[in-house]
Each structure stands twice: as C-alpha cells, then as structure tokens.
Amino acid sequence: MIKNIIFDFGDVFINLDKQIIFREMQKFGGSLELTPEMISLNESYEIGVISSEEFIEKLKSVYPKASAGEIMDIWNGMLLDFPEKRLEFIESLAKEGQYRLFLLSNTNALHIPHVEEKMGSDRFYRFKNSFEQFYLSHEIQLRKPNAEIYRFVLDENGLEPNETFFIDDTKENTDAAEKLGIRCWNLKVGQEDIVDLKSKL
C-alpha cells in the first residue's frame, strides 16, 4: 500500500525547455554537445559545491562572447510555465491527507529564485507548502540518480521503500529508485501529466 509520494519538479510540475542551452549558447561559440567538463560543472553546481558566481565565471570562460547577465538569462530561460491545473492538483492531494508528500529536485541556486519570481510568491508558496519536505539538490548536497539521495529521503522521514511512490521524467532517476524497492512512474513528458497520478497508484 502506497503511503508516501515523492515528486520531481521540472517537467513534472513546471514545464522546461531543456534545449535552450544548446540553441542559445551556439550564438556565443558554444558547442551542441555537452562536454564532460560541462556536465561535471553542472553537477557540482546542482549539489552546491560551487556558488552561482563561480558557476557563471566558469561558463564565461567556456563562452567568452557571453556576458554574465546573458548566461544567467539563458540558464533561467529553460524554466517555462507552471500550469494552474497542476498547482490545484497538488494542493487538493495535500488537503486530502491520504499520502505524505515530498518534493525531490535536482536544481540550483539560480533557478529557485527565478521560479518564485516567475510563478509569483503566492503561487510558489502554495506549491511549496503542499509538501511535508521540499528537497532541493543544492541545499542537501545530493543529486539524483545517486542512491544516497533516495536513502537520505527515506531515512530522514522514516519511509519504507515498498510504501513509497516516486515520479520523475528522467528514466535514469526512476531506475535508480526502483533498485531500492521504491515504486516508480517514469512520466513521459508531452504524453502524460501529473494530474493523472491516481490512475498510476
């Protein structure tokens, strides 16, 4: 029996344009391919090992034609709209009180303030307050799909894996959680929507 639900954020609640980085950075001499160095830099930033200032400075060395402001705008440009039906869905689920609800997101210190600004503080806090815990990778210094992040959420909240359901749009993340005995839904963006969650439980 499912008692706990852990949700991803990007492309589950808020829509993303993940390709904007490649499209826009080309204008500043960037490559269509993410180099191992770029992937490592992003992962370090997502677990809070480096600051936003350090992250932007390192990106400026990769894209010397781009200003700090342009880099920030492009980085935040992947964050699109947050449909009202999804906000109403999670608020309704929280009010029902049938499940313990958690958010678990790979994100960074630039994105969250931008999300709050884009959604408006009222809508953002309505969303955040729907969860018992709101776990952001750069704050807990862990990121998906490392098994440690799932164990952290389970252990800190006394959750049993077989009573826990996890939703994420990235298969690598749901595969990792399944190995720990967590039931998962690898949500297919554009084909499925989180508002249909109950049909998956």
N, C-alpha and C positions, 0 to 999 in steps of 0.2 A: 504493500500500500504506500502510495506516494504521500509524504508529509511535508517535504521541502522542495522548493523550486529555485534554481539558480539561473539567472538570465545574463546573457551577454548584452551589450548596449548597442554598438554600431551595427547597422543593417538588421538589427532585431527590433529596436525601438526607433532610433534616429537613422534616417537614410544617409548613405555615404556615396561619394564619388571617388573611389579608390584610385582611379586612373588619372586624376587631375595632376598628381605629382609628375607623372611621365610627360603628359601633354604640355604642361606649363614650363617644366624645367628644361625642356628642349630649347626653349627660347633663350635660355641663359647658358647654353653649351652643355646641358646635362645629357645623360645617356638614357636610352629607352630601357636599358637593363639596370636592375639594382645590383650594384657590386657587393661582394662580401663585406667590404668596409662600410658601405651604406647600411646594410642590414644590421651589422653589429652596432653601428652608431644609433640606429633607431631603437634597437632592443635595449641598449644602455640607457637611452632617454626614457623609454617606457617603464623602466624599473627605478627611475630616479637617481641613477648613478651619476649623471651629469645634469647640470642646470639648463634652463631654457637658453640662457645667454651663451653657454658653452656649445650647446647644440646648434644654435644659429651661426655662431662663429665657425664651427667645423663645416657646416653646409656652405658658408660663404667661400671657404677655400675650395670646395668642390664646384661651386657655381660662382666664379668671381665676378660675373656680369650682373649678378642679382644683389640688391640691397637687402639689409636685414628686414626691412618692412615688407619687401616683396616676397622674401622667403616665408615670413610669418603668414602673410595673406594666402599664399599658395598652400601652405601646410594646413591652415584652418579652412581652406576652400573645399576640402573633402567632406566637411560637415554640411549636410543639406537640411531638409525639413524634418520635423518630428510630428507626424500626423496626430491630430486630436483624438482619433478613434483609439490609438494605441495608449495614449495617456489615460483616457477614460476606462479602457480595458484594465490597466494595471491598478488604477485606483479602485475599481469595482472588485477586482480579485483580492486586494488588500482588505477591503471592508468586509468581504465575506468571511475572512478569518479562518478559512479551511486549511491553508498552507502557510508555512513560514517562507517568506520571500527574500531573496538575496540578489544583489547585482554584482557581477564579476567582470570587469572590463580591462582589456589591455588599452591603456590610454596614456596621456602625458599632460604635463603642467600647462601647455599652451591650449590644448583642446577643451578642457573642462570650463575655464572661464569664458571661452568663446561660445560653448554650448549654452551656458547660463544666459549670456547676452543675447544669443540668437533666439532662444526659447522665451526669454523674459524670466526674471527671477521667480515670479509667482508660479508659472508652469513648471520651471525646473525644480522648485522645492516641493511642489505637489508630487512630482515624479519621484524625487529622492526620498520623500517621506513615506512612500508606498512600500519601502523595503526595510527589513529589520537591520540589515547591514548593507553598506554601499561600498564595495571594494574596488579601488582603482589601483592598477598595477604600479603606478609611480609612487603611490603612498605606502603600499605594503611591500614594495621592492621585490615583487614576484610577478611573473607573467605566464600566461598560457602559451604553449601547451605543457609546460613543465609540471610534472606530477606533484611537486611540492606545493603549488598554489592551490590545488584541489584539496590536498591533505590539510593545508592551513585552514581553509574554509570549513571543512568537515570537523576538524579537531576543535577549532575555536568556538564552534556553535553546537558541539555535541550531536552532529548529524550522522546517521547511518547511511552508507552509500546506497544500499538497496531501497531506502526510503526517499532517495533524493533524485530529482529530475533536473537535467541541465540542458539549456538551449543555447546554441551558438551557430553562426552561419559558416564557420570555418571547420571543415571536417577533421583537420589535424587536432583541433581542440576537443571535439567531441570524442574522437578516437582515444585520446589520452585519458579523458574522464571515464570512458567505458572500461578501460583496463583496471580501474579502481573499483569497479562494481556499480558505478553511477549510471542510471538510465539516462539516455540522451535523445535529443532531437537535433539533427543537423539541418537547420532551417535553410531551405533553398530560396535565396533572395529573388524576388520578382515572380515567384511561383507560389510561395506560401507566406502567411502572415501570422505574427504572434497572437493576434486576436482570436485565432482558431486553436489556441493551445489546448483547450479542454478535449478536443477530438483526438489529441495525441497522448493524453494521460491514460 
